[in-house]
Amino acid sequence: YDEAYDASAAVFHPTVGEVGETFAARANSYMNAVRWSVDRLWPELMRTVAQNSATMVYTSDHGQIVEPVGLTHCHVTDPETRTALVPLMLHLPDGQVQKEYAAAAPALKDHASHFMLPATLLDFMGYTRADTMKTYNMSLLDAGQFPLAFTSGDIFGLMSNDVSVNEADPMTVALEPEALKALNNLSRSASVQ
């Protein structure tokens, strides 16, 4: 992760480059990389979205495992549930759709899934819910009504057609004490920004 940001801009220490591979150093290097890429983009993106009354969905394709052993993500077999935990943020201009999703927001916390995005995007575009539900059985307005899941395997069918659907309950994912400490540090840093 140290190659993904300017070392002089590092906020979280020690980093892998400073002390080698430890959980804390790798987590700090990861948070510096995210801060470097997202914090520089975010203010301009939000200004542009607000000025244009745009709808925006911000998410990620996978989470990270920052322990200094093994792959950070993309396990084909026996995937780590934490790689399915990703941010999901909606920005909607004022209007009826914004009011519906604002009312649904409390139920969305820890209960949203990427499987809900196709119907949600069609909802944003003005398709009727009845038409959307003929093809897709859930949108973010249905959060909490369906079990959360994520896919693993060769989802693009490049080497096989083996795709697994794995249940993912964010409430059962245990974070190591060092991860909780790093997350708390990140939350404090974010609230100061």
ABEGO torsion letter per residue (X at the ends): XAAABBAAABABOBBAAAAEBBAAAAAAAAAAAAAAAAAAAAAAAAAAAAAAGBBBBBBBABBBBABABEBABGBABGBBAAAABBBBBBBBBBEAAAAAAAAAAAAABGABBAAAAAAAAAAAAGBBAAAAAAABABBAAABGABBBBBBBEBAAGAABABBBBBBBBAAABBBBAAAAAAAAAAAAAAAAX
